[in-house]
Amino acid sequence: MYAYVAYAQDMSAEHDHESGHSARWEIGFAIASGVTYTAGMIAEYALKLPDVGTALFLATYFFGGFFTIRSAIKSTLNGKFEVDFLMLVAAIGAASIGRFAEGAVLLFLFSLGHALEEFALARASKSIEALAGLAPRTALVHVGGPSTTAGEFVDRQVEDVAVGDLVLIRPNARVSSDGVVVDGRSAIDQSAVTGESMPVEKEPLDPARTGRVADENKVFAGTVNGSGALVVQVTALAKDSTLSKVVELVASTDQAKSPTQRFLDKFQRIYVPAVIAFVIGVFLVGYFALGNPFDDAFYLAMAVLVAASPCALALATPSAVLAGVARAARAGVLVKGGAPLETLGRVTSIAFDKTGTLTWGEPRVTDTVAAPGVELDELLATTLAVEKLSDHPLAAAVAEAVAARTSTVLTASDLQSVTGRGVRALVDGERVEIGNERLFTDAAIEIDGAVAADVERLQAGGRTLMIVRRGGRFLGVIGVMDTPRREAGQVLDRLRESGMTDIVMISGDHQQVAEAVGRDVGVDRALGGLLPEDKVTHVRGLSGAGPDARRCAMVGDGVNDAPAMAQADVGIAMGAAGSAVALETADVALMSDDLGRLPFAVRLSRQTSRIIRQNLIAALGIVVFLVIVTFLGMPMGPVVFIHEGSTLIVVANALRLLRFEVGREHEGVEHEARPEREPVAA
């Protein structure tokens, strides 16, 4: 984390110093230009001192045009003719025909408007930049003994903390590193990382427990400890912490521009030269075709140039995207830029992976059925020996449950994983196969009649099955069930209210199991028996083709679902705070394992799209209005005032997103805490 976050803090401090310094100078120059412009108007029109007035207007040119010239030079050297360039041309043109007052008011209002826009947009960016300041610079690291009862805790720079080190988190202090609790109990405020409004209770990891680390054992750098002291074993280097990755990803969101923003970028590359050509045409027609005096024709052309400049149009989309991304981050939803933010607002089809998304992802053994003539202990001991070697989450749960029911110790070797089907191994020299029906049908092995009947019965009850065969004999069946989330049905209802028309669950489990869970949570369709490549095909099918094409999102854990999520228009990862892979692969990441935040993310994206449309309509409408009234005789001063006012209106409209549903992120969904692990069923 330090490698990025500390760098981000240093750069943020340096940037804040430089940008803050620059912003103060820009505001100061804008105010100075206003003072000199006002003084010039008084001198010229009230005191009848034209020379003094002209000198003050020239001072306005200097103060109002200083930062505009810098920006125009930079964009022009990059081959772009942007709004700053157009404004300078108009101001210089006005001065060339002796209209110093009009040119001065143009630069004064433009510089003031630009400074106010920067100030307004900073409100959105600061809520993102504040993430970089959450991580402590130092950590209390244990040294001088094999356990916390010996040795002492000493201060070290966070970048010097290694994986496996023990660090002390004092009461009410910020957590210095990602890790797992090994001693102490406390409640931690994780809102900065996961968006959870209530502190989360933390307790030591049980060393006897197999399987994945539970949420109550994990801590994240940058979160705030409660009243209890904790000893944490570090699980990630500073540069690889969850907070570090979030800061890095949010800081790079501008790389993923929305479709509207990409279109407008292309449009402006054509629009600005077209405006210049149109202005030249206005001058030529007025001077040569209509016979207007040179000064009048040129002044009208400059006024049209100001009226047609796309200031508000340029800010319409990026201001809304910045505010939307910032609002999502404050709610524990990481959105990687404008593209996924805007695209999610257009999604009408959504696919959910079953395990860990619509269910809790913590399977428990519910049934152990031995085949006729087989001792139950043989089934359990054989299963335990093989599953202890596997790193699959389901295997860990099965091994933990079975270990509590058998004392027989067998040794397995030569484990081979068969993707989407199961495993093979050797136990005491005999071949053992443990897996679903496909493992055996692919090998042309017929399942015994009694075992097949048990398989059919358990599948109808929504169980995921592990069929066990050893040395050519079927030992029996182990049934596993993953508890559906009670809030899943409410979440799906809220999604339908937001415009989702096709909600599908996809799973690698048997079709009967998928249908049982699907009925429980209320999806439109449940598709089971899918391998990873099958999930990709089905997600692709949800988008349709040709005139029936629609936007599709895929919700999963971002790990084994990564191919399907990549195929979807928007990939959404659950519980990404605990998975570096999910943070990197998803377009949208729900930082906490909280499905209830998904409808909020969809509503926010839809509101962002509405704000963008409102801004574009307002920006284009004001341009058309100003061009028309300019031809009708409106002088440059009011045109500039309305023009700059429109940019502030667009930015202010976008900033409304920062207050979108504050405190109502879970509206309509009753949050359910992760259930305690239940005892193993017989």
N, C-alpha and C positions, 0 to 999 in steps of 0.2 A: 504494500500500500504506500509506504513512504516514497518508493521510487517514483510513483505517479502522484499520489496525494500531496506529499511534501513538496514535490516539484510544482504541483498545481497551486499549493498554498503560496509558495515563493513567487510563482508567476502571477498568481492572483493578486498578491500584495503589490508586486511590481506593476502589474497591469492596472490595479486599482489606483496606485500612485500616479502612473502615467496618464491613464484615462481620466481619473479624477482631476488631475492637474489640467489636462487638456480640456475637460468639460467645463471646469471653472473659467479657464481662459475664454472658451467659446461663448459661455453665457456672458462673461464680462465684455467681450468684444461686441456681442449682440446688443447689450444694454448701452454700450458706448455709441454704437451706431444709431440707436434710437434717440439718445440725447443729442448727438450732433445733427440728426435729421430734424428733430423738433426745433432746435436752436436755429437751424438753417431756414426753416419755414417762417419762424418769427422774424429773423433778420431780413428775409427777402420780401415778405408780404405785409408784415406789421410795421417794421422799422424802415422799410424801403431802402435797404442796403444790399443791393444785388451782388456786389463783389464779395461781401462777407458771407452772404447766403451760399454762393457758389463754393467758397472755400470750405464751409461747413458740410456741404453736400459731398465734396470730394473726400472730406474726412470720413463721412458715412460710407463712401465707396471703400475706403481702406479698412475700416473696422468691420463692415458688413461683408466685404468680399474676401477677407484674409483667409478664413477657413474654407470658403467656397472655392477659391482659386486652388488651394492645396488639394482638395478633393477632385476638382476638375482635371488638374494636371495628372494626378495619379490614374484616374479612370481613362483619360485620353491616351496616356502612354501604354495602357493595357489594351488599346484598340477599341475602347467603348466611349460612345458619346451619350452621357447620361444627363440627368436633370440639372446638375450643377453647371455643366457646360452650357446648356440652353439658357439658364438664368444669367450667366456671365455675358453671353452673346447679347441678350436682351438689354442688360444694363449698359454695356458698352455702346450698343446701338442707340440707346436713348441719350447717352452723353454726347455721342457724335453729332446729334442734331440739336444740341443745347438743352435737352430735357433732363437736366441734372436732378431735379426734384423727383421725377418719376423713376429714374434709375436708382436713386438713393433709397426711396421707399421700397423698391423691389428688393434690394440687397438687405435692407434692414429687416423686413418681414420674413424673407427667406432664411436669413441667418438665425433669427429668433425662433422661427418655426422649426428649423433643423435642430437647434439646441433643445427645444421643448420635446421634440420627438425622441431624441436620444435619452432625455431624462425619463420619459414615459416608458420607453422600451427597457430601460435599465431596471425598472420595477420587476419585469418578468424575468430578466436574466439573473438578477440577484438571488432569486429563490432557487435557481439552479446552482449558481456559483457558491452559494453558502454550503453546499455539500462538501466542498473541498476543505472547509475549515473545521469539519467535525472530528477528524482523526487526531488523537493525541500525538505529540512529537516523541514522547518517551514512554517506556514501559518498565514496570517493576518485575525484573526477571530473577528467578530463583537460581542461586549458585551455591556451591560448596557442600552439597550433600545429595544422596540418592532420593530423598523425599523431602516434603515441606517441613517435616519435624526437625530436620538438620539443615545447617547452612543458613543463608539469609537471602533477602530480596534486595536487589540493587537496581538503581536507575540505569537504563540503557536507551540509546536512540532506537526508535522503532525499526529502522532499516537493519539494525544489527540483531534483531530477534529471529531465531531460526525455528523451523518446524520441529515440534517436539518439546520446545522450551516450556517451562511452567511460568506463568505470569500472574501476579496478584492484581485483582481489580478491587480497589477500595470502595467503601460505601459512597454513593452519590458521585462517583467518578465515571468518566467515559471509558468504555472498553477499548483497549489498545490494539487488540489483534483478534482475528477470527479464530475460533477454537471451540473446544468442548470443556464443560465444567467437570473438574475432577474432585473438587472439594468446596463445600459451602452451598448455601441456598440464598436466593434473592429473587427479586422481580426486576426485570429490565425493560426500560422504555425503548422499544425498537422502532418507534414511529418514523425516525429519520431514514431508515433503510426499508422497512416493510410497510409503513403506513398504518400499522395497527395502533388504534387509539388508546388501548389499555395496556399497562405493563404486562409482560409475559413472565410467568414463574419459571425459574431455572433451578435445576437440581443436578447432582453429580451423575455422571455416566456409570451405569452398572457394568463393571468389567466382565461379568458372567453372561451378559446379554449379547446375543449374536444379532446380525442384521444391521440395518442402517441406524445411524445416530438419530435419536428422536429430537423433535423441536425443542423439548424442554432441556436438552443437554447442550444445544448450540448457542454460541454468542457471536455477535458481529461487531467488528471494529466500528467505532463512532457512535454506538448506542450508549445509553446512560444507565448505569447500575443504580439499584435501589439502596435499601438500608443494610443489606448483608454483604459481607466480604466474600469474594469468589476467588478460587484458584483455577486457572484455565490453562489447558494444554493447547498450544498453538498448532493449528492445522493448515495454515497458509502463510506464505511469506507476505510481507507488507505490500509488495507490488501486486500480489495476486488476490488480495482480500476482496470481499464483496463490495465494500464501499469504494475501493479503488476502481473496480471495474465499472460500477455505476457512474462515478464521476467521469471516467474516460469515455463511456458510451454516450452519456448525456452531453458532454462537451463537444462531441462530434456529430450531434444530431443534424447540423446544417448540411451534412454531406448527403443526407437522404431527403432531397427536396420532394415536395408533393407534386402530383401530376399538374395541378393548376399552376404551381410556382414554376415548374419547368416550361410549361406553355408560355407563361408570361415573360420568362427570360428570353425565349425565342421571339415573342411578339415585340418586346421592347427593342431588340436588336434591329427590327424592321421599322418599328413605330418612330423611333427618334430620328433616323435619317429621313423618314417620310414627312415628319413634322417640319424639319429644316427645308425640305423641298417644297412643301406646301407654303411655308412662310415666304420663301423666295418668290413663289408663284403669286402670292397675295401682293407683294411689293411690285412685281413686274406688271400685273394687271392694273393695279391702282395707279401706277405712275405712267405707264405707256398706253394702256388701253383706255383707261378712264380719264387720264389727263390730270390727276390730282397733283398738288405740289409735292416735291420730293420729300420734304419733312413730314407731311401728313401721311403719305403712302408708307414711308419708312416707319413712322410711329405706329401705324395700324399693324404693320407686319410684326413689330416687336411685341405689341399687345397680344396679338394672336399667338405668338411664340410662347408667351407666358401662360395664356389660357389653355393651350394644348399640351403643356408639359405634364408628364405622367407621374407627378410626385406621389399622389395618393394611390395611384395604381401600383406603383413599385412597392408600397408598404402594405397593401391590402392583404396579401397572403402571408409574407414572413412574420408580420406582427401577430397575426392570429395563430400561426404555427408555434411561435415562441411562447406565447401565453398558454396555449393548449398543452404543450409539452411540460411547461413549468407546473401547471395545475395538476397534471397527471402525476408528476414526480412527487408532489406534496401528498398525494393520496396513496403512495406506494405502488404506482403503476409506471413502469419505465417504458416510454415510447421512443423508438429510435428514429426521430425526425418526422418531417412533414409527410413523407410518402406513406408509412403505415398509419399515421394519425388520420390522414384524409381518406385513405383506402378503407380503413375500418368503418368509417362513417357510411360507406357505400355497400357494406357486406349485407347480403340477404340469406346466405347459406352458411351454416357453421357445423363443423364436425368436432366431436369430443372423443378423445381416447378414453377408455373406461377406467383403467386402473390408475389411481392416484389423481384422477380429475373429477369424474362423477362419483367415484368411490374414494375411500380414504387411502387406498394403496397399502393397507396393512392387513394382508390376508391372515386368516386364522384357520387352523385345522378343525373342521367340524365333524368329520367322519373318517373312521379307520375300519375298513371292512376286509377281513381276510377271506381268501378263497376257500371253498370246501376242502377240508383235510389239511389246511395250513394253520400253523400256530400264529396267533396275532403277534407274539414277540418276534418271530422270524421276520414278519412283514416290517415291523417297526425298526428292528436292528439293522436290517439290510438297507432300508430307506435312509436311516441316520448315517450310516457309513458312507453312502454315496453323496448325499446332499451336503454333508459337511465340507466336501471338496469343491462344491459349486459356489460361484460368486453371484448367482442369480438371486434377486430379492425374495422370490417365492421360496427358493431352496433354503434360505436363511430362516424364514418363518417356520417352514416345515421341520427343519432340523431342531430348532428351539423347542417346538411343541412335542416332537417325538422323543427327544432326549429326556423329557420329564416322565416318560411312561415305560422306558425300558432301561435295564441295567446291563444288558448284553452288549459287549464291545466287539465289533467287527471292523476290519480294516479294508478300505477300498483303495484302488489304484487305477491308473490309466484312464482317467476321466476324459470323456469326449462329449462336447456339447453339440447338439443338433438344433440349429436355430429354428425357433418357432415350434419345436416338437418335444424336446426333452434332452436327456443325457444317457450315455452309456458308460459303464465302468466294469472293473473286475473286482469281485469280492471272494476271497479264498479260492482264487483260480477260476471262478465261475463268472460267465458273462451276465451282467445285470443291465436291464433296460428300464428306465423310469421316464414316463412322459404321457402325452395325450394319445388319442386314437391314431393320429396321423403318423406317429413314430412307428406304429406297428403295421398299419396299412401300407405305408411306403415300402416296408420290408417284406410285404406279402405274408405277414403273420396274422393268423386268425385268432381273435380274442375268444377265450373259453366262454361257453354259454352262460354259466352262472355269473362270471365276472362281467360279461356283456350286459346282463340284466341289471347288475348293480350300477354299471356305468350309465345306463339309460335312466334309471331311477334318480340317481344323484344329479345328473345333468338337468333333469326336469325341475329339480329343486333349486337350480341356480348355482350349483357347485362347479368350481374348476377342479378337474380331476387329474390325478397322477396315478397311472396304472403301473404296477410294479411286476416285473418278470425276472426270474433268476434261474439260470441253468436250464432254460427251456420250460420252466414251470411258472404259471401266473400265481403270484403270492397274494394279490388282492388290489384294492383301490383305496387311495387316500383322497378325501374330499376337502377342498379348501374354499372358503368364501371370503370375499372382500366386502366390507360393510359399505353400502351406498351412503352418500352424504344426504342428510335430511334436507339441507338447504338447496340441493340440486334442483328439485322441482320448482321452488320459488324463483331460482335464478333463470330457469328456462322460461317461466311465465313472464318475467321482466324482459327477457330478450325478445319474446314474441311481441310484447307491447312496443318494443323499440323498432319493430319492422322485420325481425327474422322470420322467414317463411318456411325454411327447411332446416330442421335440427336433427342431426344424425349422430349416433354413437357407433364407433368402430372399435373392434376388439380382436385380439388373438384367441380369445376363449371360444369354446364351442358355441354354435348358434343358439342352442337352447339356453345356455348361461347368459349370453348377451341379451336375448329377448327377455329373460326374467329380470335382469337389472334395468333394461330399457323401460319395461312396464312400470317398474318401481319409481324411476325418476321422471318419466314422462316425455321421452324423446319421440320424435315422429317416426324414426326408423332405427332399428338396431341391427348392425351387421357384424357377425361373428366369424370365427375361423380364418382370420386374415393374418397373413404374414406381413412383414414390413413393406415388401414390394406391393402387396395387395392393397395396403392402406394408401400408398401413393396413387395407385390407379383409381381408387374410389374417391379420394380427395380431388383428383383431376376431373373426375366425372361430375362432381358437385358444381363445378364452374360452368359446365355446359360448353357449347360452341356456337358460333354463328350468331344469328339473331337472338338465340336463347341464352347467350353468355351472361353470367352474373358473377358477382364477387363472392369469394368463399374464404372463410377463416378456419383454422385448425387449432384446437386447444389441446395441449398435452404437457408432458414434463420437460420437453426440449432435449431429451437424451435419446432414448430409443425411438421417439416420435420425430426426430429431426428430419428424416427424408420426407415424411408426409407434411410436416410444417413448412418445409422449404417449397413444396409443390403448391401450397395454398397461397392466396393473394396476401394473407396476413397470418403469420405464425404467432400463437400466443402461448407463453410458457407459464405454468403454475409453480408457485413456490420457488421462484428463481433466486431468491436470496441465499438458498442453500445449494445452488448448483451453478458453478462457473460456466459449464457447458450450455445450460439453458440461457444464461445471460448473453452468450455469444451467438447462439443460433436463432433466438426468437426475434421477431419484429416488435412485439409487445410482451413485456414480462410483468406478471403479477408478483411482486416481491415477496409477499406473504403467501402462505398456502391457504388462500382465502378466495374461494370461487365467487363469493358474493360481490367482489369488486369488479367482476367482468361486465355486468350490465352498466355500471357507472362508466367504465372505459368506453363502451359502445355509445352511451348517451353523450359523453364528452366529445367523442370524435364526430358524432352527428351535429352537435352544436357548433363545433369548430367549422365544419363544412358550411353550416348556415351563416356563420359570421363572415366567412370568406366570400360567400355569395353576396351578402349584404354590402360588404366593403367594395367588391368589384362593381356592383350596380351603382353604388353611391359615387365611386371614383369616376366611372365612365360617364355617369349622368352629369356630374359637375363639369367635366371637360366639355361635353356637348353644350351645356348651358352657357359656360363662359365664352366659348367660341362664338356662339350666336349673339350674346349681348355685346361682345367686343365689336362685331361687325355693325351692331346697332348704335355704337358710339360710346359705350362705357369706357372711361379712362383707365389707365394702367393701375392706378392706386387701388381702387376697389377690386379690380380683377386679381391683383396680387393678394389682397386681404382674404378674399373668398378662396382663392387657390390654396394658400397656406392653411387657412382654417379647415379646409377639407381633409388635409393630411392629418391634422390633429384629431378630427372627428373619426377618421378611419382607425387611428391608433387607439383612441379611447374606446371605441366599439370593440376592438380586439381584446383590450385589457379586461373587459367584462368577464372573460373566460377565467381569470384568476380567482373569481368569486363564484364560479359555477358549482352549485350544489355543495357548498362548504358545510360540513357536518351532516350531509345527507348521502354520503357515498354508499351507504348500505340500505338505502330506502327500499322498502318492499321485500327485503331479504333478512330473515332472522339468523344472525351469525351463529354457527355451531362450532363449539370447541372440539378439537381432535379427541375422539373417545379414548378412554383408558384401554390398554390391552386386556382383553377378556381371558379368563382361564381357558385352558385347552379343553375342548369338548371330547367326550368319549366317542 
